[in-house]
């Protein structure tokens, strides 16, 4: 963002410019190509290239710099080139720690609105590219933001300086607060005409007094030479009442918050001093700057904002500007540079406090090597030490897992803010695009659900965005795109046939055991046979039992015991329904569901009725193939024998006692992995020393190693990370490829695990 405007400016001056980048920003690439700048490798530079300009982010070991040195091409850093260009103009330099790009953009926009001629070089892009980031004119004036981070600020001697605010930053270069203040003091001393400083910034005030340049100083803010007050603030505009040295009484600004109000007042003060004839609408049409409170997505449910803030002061100002009231503020934060993180980790933790929900990403290194104490984990620790009680999600190295967790967490009314100066912008744009696609699909589903509700009986439940976590035994997961509890077989057929006709995915939910719902939810129609009509238990004249697919296994076992039928006792402790047990061929105590099944009635996903005898069904360990694309509506079961009711109850009590001592009581999805051929999965995990380990609020049970329990706020992403970790450990230690027993509801495990075993 700093190199690209400089390249455009040089091209406008008439230089032949070529450019290369390790990771092209699409917007920057497009602008450069339109300007006729050749994009490619430095190896393609002509032999007579006069100069190479490089970003300070490229160290001496970078291949491009090594090639340039080998070719003997003279080089300058970006700031050095900008200083050389500024020597031929009257420079208006915008400096400071926070808000330089926005303030520079406001000044350029106000001057453009007033038809005041000047050249400019911005350090970013205007929203919508409505104003170019650089422009050459015949005017003597050049407006540019000057970066202090690499020390090139020492090469500038501006005509006018605007210091938005001063703070200690860039600890990799300025190891003490005094060092950076000395740099700015020297810069002020080299300013020829006027220095504008923020009256709310004590550092700026102290430095200009120290430099004995009071006659050159003008102040802006709530007091001082150029005063402003926020009169009205109604999105997307705020009205500022101006006084003091301002000749304009009121101005409308297309940017919200006190921070932006101060930026606008500073820009207008400089514009007026330059001689621009300002009007009330000077900043009414200010387009904004990309990655500065940029609204990426807005709907009645969710608002998504992106911002470049990375210093504690910036983060605090940004998050505090969102007055969400009873609604939630969800923040995704990416620390920028290890040196900044180690310097400000406590302050960053405090600045993140306004967020009701926080997601952390790995530090964006900007080419730095890791620094002890400067990682995202250190910020996480600081947050916990400070008493931050809201949920925090940090999945090291797992952007896709973070995106899934974020999707599953968002609620209607949330404001989601992506905060950071690294590649979090790409993550933010991708996520906003995902929400946009989801909204489009929601429209399709709303039409589908609306049409169906007219055709179903009034007792059938059909909703959208139904939360699924409460319907699972582990209490984890996002919502269903559409959710139905049919009251009859006829209604079930209508649901299946219409979903098939519209090519919409269908997923069957039983009691929610032995499955994991992704955090982002399920993109399909989830059907649950929870209506009482599916819970039948009927004795048949031929000695068989008819059980509805929605009947809880515990109830089936109890009713069979009451009737004196044995053979079902093993089902007592399985927290599921008969339909789920048929789908998974659930088993315990050495027995399996299909040991007692005589005949299954089902509906295919096209709505076709079928009846299958036990012998006709392909059943293996933890799977019935015929039910992968069909839904069981019920089954005829054949008891092992008819005995005294008390005898069955005693056997059930033995099983109950065994389960109580061998399985955890906390919310879980049951056994996570299938047993490998050589030993039980629980024993293997125990021998690997994984019992009691945690990822977030997910924990390997200390009672049974093949259970992962939810300690309160575990996410599906936590469980997935754990499953990956356990599989990797088992593979490395024993050569055993553990296979999940639980279902990944709405997805396939191979999508996540088999790609990165």
C-alpha positions in Angstrom: 0.0 0.0 0.0 3.0 2.3 0.4 4.9 1.2 -2.7 2.0 1.1 -5.1 1.1 4.9 -4.9 4.8 5.7 -5.2 5.0 3.7 -8.4 2.0 5.4 -9.8 3.4 8.8 -9.0 6.8 8.0 -10.7 4.9 6.7 -13.8 3.0 9.9 -14.0 6.3 11.8 -13.8 7.3 10.0 -17.0 9.6 7.3 -15.6 9.5 3.8 -17.1 8.4 1.7 -14.0 8.2 -2.0 -13.5 7.1 -3.7 -10.2 7.2 -7.0 -8.5 5.7 -8.4 -5.3 5.8 -11.7 -3.5 2.0 -11.7 -2.9 0.1 -9.3 -5.2 -2.9 -7.4 -3.8 -5.4 -7.7 -6.6 -6.5 -4.0 -6.3 -3.0 -2.8 -6.3 -2.1 -5.0 -9.3 -5.1 -3.7 -11.3 -4.1 0.0 -10.7 -0.5 -0.6 -11.7 -1.4 -2.4 -14.9 -3.8 0.4 -15.8 -1.0 2.9 -15.4 1.1 0.9 -17.9 3.5 -0.4 -15.2 5.0 -3.7 -16.1 4.5 -6.4 -13.5 6.9 -9.3 -13.1 10.2 -10.3 -11.7 13.2 -8.1 -11.0 15.1 -10.5 -13.3 13.2 -9.0 -16.2 14.6 -5.5 -15.5 16.5 -4.1 -18.4 20.3 -3.8 -18.1 20.1 0.0 -18.0 17.7 0.2 -15.1 18.6 3.4 -13.3 17.2 2.7 -9.8 15.4 0.2 -7.8 13.1 1.2 -4.9 12.2 -1.4 -2.3 10.0 -1.7 0.7 11.7 -1.7 4.1 9.9 -4.9 4.8 12.4 -6.7 2.5 15.5 -7.6 4.5 19.0 -7.9 2.9 18.5 -11.6 2.5 15.4 -11.3 0.3 16.1 -12.8 -3.2 15.1 -9.6 -5.0 17.6 -7.5 -3.0 20.3 -10.0 -3.5 19.7 -10.0 -7.3 19.8 -6.2 -7.4 23.0 -6.1 -5.4 24.5 -8.6 -7.8 23.5 -6.6 -10.8 24.9 -3.4 -9.4 21.6 -1.6 -9.6 21.4 1.4 -7.2 18.7 1.0 -4.6 16.6 3.3 -2.3 14.1 2.5 0.4 10.6 3.7 -0.3 10.8 6.5 2.3 14.1 7.7 0.8 12.6 7.8 -2.7 9.6 9.8 -1.4 11.9 12.2 0.4 13.8 12.8 -2.9 10.6 13.5 -4.8 9.4 15.8 -2.0 12.5 18.0 -2.3 11.1 19.5 -5.5 7.7 20.4 -3.9 6.3 22.2 -0.9 5.6 19.3 1.2 2.5 19.0 3.5 3.6 16.1 5.7 1.0 14.1 7.7 2.8 12.3 10.5 2.0 10.6 13.7 1.1 7.2 15.2 -2.6 6.7 14.4 -4.8 7.8 11.6 -2.2 9.2 9.1 -3.8 7.5 6.1 -7.3 8.5 6.9 -6.3 12.1 7.7 -4.2 12.4 4.5 -7.2 11.0 2.5 -9.5 13.5 4.1 -7.2 16.4 3.3 -6.9 15.3 -0.4 -10.7 14.8 -0.6 -11.4 18.2 0.9 -8.9 19.9 -1.5 -10.4 18.1 -4.4 -13.9 19.2 -3.4 -12.6 22.8 -3.3 -10.9 22.5 -6.7 -7.5 23.3 -5.0 -4.7 22.0 -7.1 -2.0 19.8 -5.5 -0.1 16.6 -5.9 -0.4 13.8 -3.5 0.9 10.3 -2.5 -1.4 8.3 -0.1 -0.4 5.2 1.8 -3.5 3.3 0.9 -6.5 3.1 -1.4 -9.6 5.2 -1.4 -12.8 3.1 -1.1 -14.1 2.2 -4.6 -10.9 3.8 -6.1 -13.1 7.0 -6.5 -9.9 9.1 -6.0 -6.5 7.7 -7.2 -3.9 7.1 -4.4 -1.4 9.3 -6.2 -1.5 12.2 -8.6 1.1 14.6 -10.2 0.0 18.2 -10.9 1.9 21.4 -11.8 1.1 22.7 -8.3 4.0 23.5 -5.9 2.2 21.6 -3.2 2.6 17.9 -2.4 0.5 16.2 0.2 2.0 12.9 1.6 1.9 10.8 4.7 5.3 10.2 6.1 6.1 6.9 7.9 8.5 6.9 10.8 8.8 3.1 11.2 12.0 2.6 9.3 13.8 5.9 10.1 13.5 7.4 6.6 11.5 10.2 8.2 14.9 11.9 8.8 15.2 12.7 5.2 12.2 15.1 5.1 12.0 18.9 5.6 8.3 19.8 5.1 6.8 23.2 4.5 3.8 22.2 6.7 3.5 19.4 9.2 0.3 17.8 10.5 0.9 15.5 13.5 -2.3 13.6 14.1 -1.0 12.2 17.4 2.2 10.8 18.8 2.7 7.4 20.6 5.5 5.0 21.2 5.5 2.3 18.5 7.9 0.3 16.3 9.9 -1.0 19.2 12.2 -2.9 16.7 13.7 0.5 15.7 12.8 2.8 18.6 13.7 0.8 21.7 12.7 3.5 24.1 10.0 6.1 24.2 12.7 8.8 24.2 14.1 7.5 20.9 10.9 8.0 19.0 10.2 11.4 20.6 13.6 12.6 19.6 12.9 11.6 16.0 9.7 13.6 15.9 11.3 16.6 17.7 13.9 16.7 15.0 11.2 16.5 12.3 9.3 19.4 13.9 12.5 21.4 13.9 13.0 20.9 10.2 9.5 22.1 9.4 9.7 25.5 7.6 6.3 27.1 8.1 3.6 25.6 10.3 3.1 22.6 12.6 -0.4 21.5 13.4 -0.8 19.3 16.6 -3.6 17.7 18.4 -4.5 19.5 21.6 -5.5 16.2 23.1 -2.0 14.7 22.6 0.3 15.7 25.5 3.4 14.3 23.7 2.9 16.6 20.7 2.4 19.6 22.9 5.5 18.8 25.0 7.7 18.3 22.0 6.7 21.5 20.2 7.3 23.4 23.4 10.7 21.7 23.9 11.7 22.7 20.3 11.0 26.4 21.0 9.0 26.7 17.8 5.8 28.0 19.4 5.3 30.6 16.7 4.9 27.9 14.1 2.4 25.8 16.1 -1.3 25.6 15.4 -3.6 23.4 17.5 -6.7 21.5 16.6 -9.2 19.7 18.8 -11.9 20.4 21.4 -9.9 23.5 22.3 -7.1 25.4 20.7 -6.8 27.3 17.4 -9.1 25.2 15.3 -12.0 23.9 17.5 -14.7 21.3 16.7 -17.6 19.7 18.5 -19.7 16.8 17.4 -23.2 18.2 16.9 -25.0 15.3 15.3 -24.0 11.7 14.6 -26.3 9.6 12.5 -24.7 6.8 10.3 -23.1 7.3 7.9 -22.6 11.0 8.6 -21.7 13.2 11.5 -22.0 17.0 11.7 -19.1 19.0 13.2 -19.6 22.5 14.6 -16.4 24.4 13.9 -15.1 27.5 15.7 -11.9 29.3 16.6 -9.8 30.0 13.5 -12.2 28.1 11.3 -14.0 30.3 8.7 -16.5 27.6 8.2 -19.2 27.2 10.9 -20.3 23.6 10.2 -19.3 20.6 8.1 -20.8 17.2 7.3 -18.3 14.3 7.5 -18.9 10.8 6.0 -17.1 9.1 8.9 -18.2 8.3 12.4 -16.7 8.5 15.9 -14.6 11.0 17.9 -11.3 9.8 16.4 -12.5 10.5 12.8 -14.0 13.8 13.9 -10.5 14.9 15.1 -9.0 13.6 11.8 -11.5 15.6 9.8 -10.9 18.8 11.9 -7.1 18.5 11.3 -7.5 18.0 7.6 -9.9 20.9 7.3 -7.6 23.2 9.3 -4.7 22.5 6.9 -6.9 22.8 3.8 -8.1 26.2 5.0 -4.5 27.3 5.7 -3.4 26.3 2.2 -6.1 28.6 0.9 -8.8 26.2 -0.2 -12.3 27.6 -0.2 -14.2 25.1 2.0 -17.9 24.4 1.9 -20.2 22.5 4.3 -20.0 19.5 2.0 -16.2 19.4 2.0 -16.2 15.9 3.4 -19.8 14.9 2.9 -18.8 12.6 0.0 -15.5 11.4 1.6 -15.3 7.9 0.2 -13.2 6.5 3.1 -10.0 4.5 2.9 -9.8 0.7 2.4 -9.2 -1.2 5.6 -10.1 1.8 7.8 -13.5 1.0 9.3 -14.5 -0.5 5.9 -17.9 -2.0 5.9 -17.5 -5.4 4.1 -21.0 -6.7 4.6 -24.3 -5.5 6.2 -27.6 -7.3 6.6 -30.5 -7.0 9.1 -28.6 -9.7 11.1 -24.9 -9.1 10.8 -22.6 -6.2 10.2 -18.9 -6.9 9.2 -16.2 -4.2 9.5 -12.5 -4.3 8.7 -9.9 -2.0 10.2 -6.1 -1.6 10.0 -5.8 -0.9 13.7 -2.8 -2.7 15.3 -1.5 -0.4 18.1 -3.3 -0.5 21.4 -4.4 3.1 21.1 -5.9 2.3 17.6 -7.6 -0.9 18.8 -9.1 0.8 21.8 -10.4 3.7 19.8 -11.9 1.4 17.2 -13.7 -1.0 19.5 -14.9 1.8 21.8 -16.5 3.5 18.8 -19.1 0.8 18.3 -22.1 1.6 20.5 -23.8 -1.7 20.1 -25.8 -1.5 23.3 -27.6 -4.9 24.0 -26.1 -6.3 20.8 -22.7 -8.1 20.7 -19.4 -6.9 19.5 -17.4 -9.8 18.0 -13.7 -9.0 17.3 -11.2 -11.0 15.3 -7.7 -9.7 16.1 -4.3 -10.4 14.4 -1.3 -9.0 16.3 1.2 -7.2 14.0 4.9 -8.0 14.5 6.5 -9.9 17.3 8.3 -6.8 18.6 5.2 -4.8 18.9 3.4 -7.7 20.6 6.0 -8.2 23.2 6.1 -4.5 23.9 2.3 -4.0 24.1 0.8 -7.3 24.9 -0.7 -6.1 28.2 -2.0 -2.9 26.6 -3.4 -4.9 23.6 -5.3 -7.2 26.1 -6.8 -4.1 27.8 -7.7 -2.5 24.4 -9.6 -5.7 23.4 -11.8 -5.6 26.5 -14.8 -4.0 24.7 -15.3 -7.1 22.6 -18.1 -9.4 23.9 -16.5 -12.3 22.0 -12.9 -12.6 20.8 -11.1 -14.6 18.2 -7.3 -14.4 18.0 -5.1 -15.1 14.9 -1.4 -15.9 14.8 1.0 -12.9 14.8 1.6 -11.4 11.4 5.4 -11.3 11.4 6.0 -8.7 8.6 9.3 -10.5 8.0 10.5 -10.5 11.7 11.8 -13.6 13.4 9.8 -14.8 16.4 10.5 -13.0 19.7 10.0 -14.7 23.1 7.0 -13.2 24.8 5.7 -11.7 21.6 3.2 -14.4 20.4 -0.6 -14.6 20.2 -0.4 -17.0 23.1 1.1 -14.3 25.2 -1.8 -12.0 24.5 -4.2 -14.8 25.4 -2.4 -15.2 28.7 -2.6 -11.4 29.4 -6.3 -11.5 28.6 -6.8 -14.2 31.2 -4.6 -12.5 33.8 -6.6 -9.3 33.3 -9.9 -11.0 34.1 -11.3 -10.9 30.6 -14.2 -13.3 31.1 -15.8 -13.5 27.7 -15.1 -16.5 25.4 -11.8 -16.5 23.5 -11.1 -18.7 20.5 -7.5 -19.2 19.4 -6.7 -22.0 17.0 -2.9 -21.7 16.2 -2.3 -22.1 12.5 -5.9 -23.0 11.7 -7.6 -20.2 9.7 -10.3 -22.6 8.3 -11.1 -23.8 11.8 -11.4 -20.2 13.1 -13.7 -19.4 10.2 -15.9 -22.4 11.1 -16.0 -21.4 14.7 -16.8 -17.8 13.9 -19.6 -18.8 11.6 -21.1 -21.0 14.2 -20.9 -18.3 16.9 -22.5 -15.4 15.1 -26.0 -14.3 16.2 -28.5 -11.9 14.7 -27.6 -8.4 15.7 -23.8 -9.0 16.0 -21.3 -6.5 14.8 -18.2 -8.4 13.6 -14.9 -6.4 13.4 -11.7 -7.7 11.8 -8.8 -5.9 13.4 -5.1 -5.9 12.3 -2.5 -4.7 9.8 -1.4 -8.0 8.4 -3.1 -10.5 6.0 -6.2 -10.5 8.2 -7.8 -8.3 5.4 -7.8 -11.3 3.0 -9.4 -13.4 5.8 -12.0 -10.7 6.4 -13.0 -10.3 2.7 -13.2 -14.1 2.3 -15.4 -14.4 5.3 -17.7 -11.5 4.2 -18.0 -13.2 0.8 -19.0 -16.4 2.6 -21.7 -14.5 4.5 -22.9 -13.0 1.2 -23.2 -16.4 -0.4 -25.0 -17.7 2.7 -27.4 -14.8 2.5 -28.2 -15.7 -1.1 -28.7 -19.3 -0.1 -30.9 -18.2 2.8 -33.2 -16.5 0.3 -33.5 -19.8 -1.6 -34.3 -21.6 1.6 -36.8 -19.0 2.8 -38.7 -19.5 -0.4 -38.5 -23.3 0.0 -39.6 -23.2 3.6 -42.4 -20.7 2.9 -43.8 -22.9 0.1 -43.6 -26.1 2.2 -45.3 -24.6 5.3 -48.5 -24.2 3.2 -48.5 -28.0 2.4 -47.6 -29.5 5.8 -49.9 -30.2 8.7 -50.0 -27.6 11.4 -48.4 -29.9 13.9 -45.3 -30.3 11.8 -42.5 -28.0 12.9 -40.5 -26.3 10.1 -38.1 -23.5 10.9 -34.9 -21.8 9.6 -31.6 -21.3 11.5 -32.7 -23.7 14.3 -29.9 -24.1 16.9 -28.6 -27.6 16.9 -26.2 -27.6 19.8 -29.1 -28.1 22.4 -30.2 -31.1 20.4 -26.9 -32.9 20.8 -25.4 -34.7 23.7 -22.1 -32.8 23.6 -24.0 -29.4 23.4 -21.8 -28.1 20.5 -22.5 -26.8 17.0 -24.2 -24.2 14.8 -27.7 -23.9 13.4 -29.5 -25.8 10.6 -30.3 -23.9 7.4 -33.7 -25.5 7.7 -35.1 -27.8 10.4 -38.2 -30.0 10.4 -40.0 -32.3 12.9 -42.6 -34.0 10.7 -45.8 -35.1 12.5 -46.6 -37.9 10.1 -45.2 -40.2 7.4 -47.1 -38.2 4.8 -45.4 -34.9 5.9 -42.0 -36.7 6.0 -42.6 -37.8 2.4 -43.5 -34.2 1.3 -40.3 -32.9 2.9 -38.1 -35.5 1.3 -39.7 -35.2 -2.2 -39.5 -31.4 -2.2 -35.9 -31.3 -1.0 -35.0 -33.9 -3.7 -36.8 -31.9 -6.4 -34.9 -28.7 -5.4 -31.6 -30.6 -5.1 -31.2 -29.6 -1.5 -29.2 -31.7 1.0 -31.1 -33.7 3.7 -29.6 -34.8 7.0 -31.2 -36.9 9.7 -30.9 -36.1 13.3 -31.8 -38.5 16.1 -31.1 -37.8 19.7 -27.8 -36.1 18.8 -25.4 -38.6 20.2 -22.4 -39.9 18.3 -22.2 -36.9 16.1 -20.5 -33.5 15.9 -22.2 -30.5 14.5 -19.8 -28.0 12.8 -19.6 -24.5 14.4 -20.9 -23.0 11.2 -23.9 -25.3 11.3 -25.4 -27.5 8.6 -26.2 -26.2 5.1 -29.3 -28.4 4.4 -32.6 -29.6 5.7 -32.2 -31.3 9.0 -35.1 -33.7 9.8 -35.6 -35.0 13.3 -38.3 -37.5 14.3 -39.0 -35.9 17.6 -42.8 -35.7 17.3 -44.6 -38.2 19.6 -46.0 -40.0 16.5 -42.6 -41.5 15.9 -42.2 -43.0 19.4 -44.6 -46.0 19.2 -43.9 -49.2 21.1 -46.4 -51.9 20.1 -46.5 -55.7 20.9 -47.3 -57.8 17.9 -49.3 -61.1 17.9 -46.4 -62.9 16.4 -44.1 -62.0 19.3 -42.3 -59.2 17.7 -42.2 -55.6 18.8 -42.9 -52.5 16.6 -40.8 -49.5 17.6 -40.9 -46.0 16.0 -37.6 -44.6 14.8 -38.0 -41.6 17.2 -38.3 -43.8 20.3 -35.5 -43.3 22.8 -33.3 -46.4 23.4 -33.6 -45.9 27.1 -37.4 -46.0 26.8 -37.3 -48.9 24.4 -35.2 -50.8 26.9 -37.5 -49.9 29.8 -40.8 -50.8 28.0 -39.3 -54.1 26.9 -38.2 -54.9 30.4 -41.7 -54.1 31.7 -43.2 -56.4 29.2 -40.7 -59.2 30.2 -38.7 -59.2 26.9 -35.0 -59.7 27.1 -32.3 -59.0 24.5 -32.5 -55.2 24.6 -30.7 -54.5 27.9 -27.5 -53.4 26.2 -29.4 -50.4 24.7 -30.2 -48.9 28.1 -27.1 -46.6 28.4 -26.9 -45.5 24.7 -28.1 -41.9 24.6 -29.9 -42.1 21.2 -33.1 -43.0 19.4 -33.8 -46.2 17.5 -33.4 -44.4 14.1 -29.9 -43.4 15.1 -29.1 -46.8 16.4 -30.2 -48.4 13.2 -28.1 -45.9 11.1 -25.0 -46.5 13.2 -25.7 -50.2 14.2 -25.1 -49.0 17.7 -23.7 -51.5 20.2 -22.5 -52.1 23.7 -21.7 -55.0 26.0 -20.8 -57.2 23.0 -24.3 -56.8 21.4 -25.4 -54.8 18.3 -28.7 -53.1 17.3 -29.1 -55.4 14.3 -28.9 -58.5 16.6 -32.5 -57.7 17.6 -33.8 -56.3 14.2 -36.2 -58.3 12.1 -37.4 -55.8 9.6 -36.8 -52.1 8.9 -39.3 -49.6 7.3 -37.7 -46.7 5.6 -38.2 -43.8 3.2 -35.5 -43.1 0.7 -34.4 -39.4 0.2 -36.7 -39.4 -2.9 -39.7 -40.2 -0.7 -40.0 -43.9 -1.8 -41.3 -46.4 0.9 -39.2 -49.5 1.3 -39.3 -52.5 3.7 -36.0 -54.4 4.3 -35.5 -57.6 6.1 -32.5 -57.9 8.3 -30.8 -60.3 5.8 -31.2 -57.8 3.0 -29.4 -55.0 4.8 -25.6 -54.5 4.6 -24.5 -53.9 8.1 -21.0 -53.6 9.4 -19.3 -52.1 12.5 -20.9 -48.7 13.1 -22.7 -48.5 9.8 -25.8 -49.5 7.9 -25.3 -48.7 4.2 -29.0 -48.7 3.3 -29.6 -45.8 5.7 -26.9 -43.6 4.4 -29.4 -42.1 1.9 -32.6 -43.0 3.6 -34.4 -42.5 6.9 -35.7 -45.3 9.0 -39.3 -44.7 10.2 -39.4 -47.7 12.5 -38.6 -51.4 12.8 -40.0 -54.7 13.9 -37.7 -56.1 16.6 -37.4 -59.7 17.8 -36.8 -60.2 21.5 -34.2 -62.9 22.6 -36.7 -64.4 25.0 -39.6 -63.6 27.3 -38.6 -63.8 30.9 -39.6 -62.4 34.3 -39.6 -58.6 34.3 -37.5 -58.5 37.5 -34.7 -60.6 35.8 -34.4 -58.1 32.9 -34.4 -55.2 35.3 -31.5 -56.7 37.4 -29.4 -57.1 34.2 -30.1 -53.5 33.3 -29.0 -52.4 36.7 -25.7 -54.3 36.3 -25.1 -52.5 32.9 -26.1 -49.1 34.5 -23.6 -49.6 37.3 -20.8 -50.5 34.8 -21.5 -47.4 32.7 -21.6 -45.1 35.7 -18.1 -46.2 36.7 -16.5 -46.4 33.2 -18.0 -43.4 31.3 -17.9 -39.7 32.0 -20.9 -37.7 33.1 -20.0 -34.5 31.4 -21.5 -33.7 27.9 -19.9 -35.8 25.2 -20.7 -37.4 21.9 -19.9 -40.9 23.1 -16.8 -42.7 21.8 -14.8 -40.6 19.4 -12.9 -43.3 17.5 -13.6 -46.7 16.2 -11.6 -49.4 17.9 -8.6 -50.5 15.8 -8.0 -54.2 15.2 -5.3 -54.7 17.8 -6.7 -52.8 20.9 -9.4 -50.5 22.1 -9.2 -46.9 21.1 -9.7 -45.8 24.8 -6.7 -47.9 25.9 -4.5 -46.6 23.1 -5.3 -43.0 24.0 -4.7 -43.7 27.7 -1.3 -45.3 26.9 -0.4 -42.2 24.8 -0.8 -40.1 28.0 -3.6 -37.9 26.5 -6.1 -38.3 29.3 -6.9 -34.9 30.8 -5.4 -32.9 28.0 -7.4 -29.8 26.9 -7.9 -27.7 23.8 -10.1 -24.7 24.8 -12.9 -26.2 26.8 -12.6 -29.6 25.1 -11.0 -32.3 27.3 -10.0 -35.9 26.9 -12.0 -37.5 29.7 -9.9 -38.7 32.7 -12.5 -41.5 33.1 -12.4 -42.9 29.5 -9.8 -42.0 27.0 -12.1 -42.4 24.0 -14.4 -39.7 25.2 -13.9 -35.9 24.6 -16.0 -33.9 27.0 -17.3 -30.4 26.8 -16.2 -28.4 29.9 -18.5 -25.5 29.2 -17.7 -23.5 26.0 -16.0 -26.0 23.8 -16.4 -25.5 20.1 -16.6 -27.9 17.2 -13.2 -26.5 16.1 -11.8 -27.4 19.5 -12.9 -31.0 19.0 -11.6 -31.2 15.5 -8.2 -29.9 16.6 -8.2 -32.6 19.3 -9.1 -35.3 16.8 -6.3 -34.3 14.5 -3.9 -34.2 17.5 -4.8 -37.7 18.8 -4.7 -39.2 15.3 -1.3 -37.7 14.6 0.0 -38.9 18.0 -1.3 -42.5 17.5 0.1 -42.6 14.0 3.6 -41.4 15.1 3.8 -43.6 18.2 2.1 -46.8 17.1 1.5 -46.6 13.4 -2.2 -46.9 14.0 -4.6 -44.8 11.8 -7.5 -44.0 14.1 -10.8 -43.5 12.3 -13.6 -41.4 13.8 -16.6 -43.2 15.1 -18.7 -40.1 15.5 -20.3 -38.6 12.5 -19.3 -35.1 11.3 -22.9 -33.9 10.8 -23.5 -32.4 7.4 -19.9 -33.1 6.2 -17.5 -35.9 5.6 -14.4 -36.4 7.8 -12.3 -37.0 4.8 -12.8 -33.3 3.9 -10.8 -32.4 7.0 -8.8 -35.3 8.2 -7.6 -37.2 5.2 -6.3 -34.1 3.6 -3.9 -33.5 6.5 -3.6 -36.8 8.4 
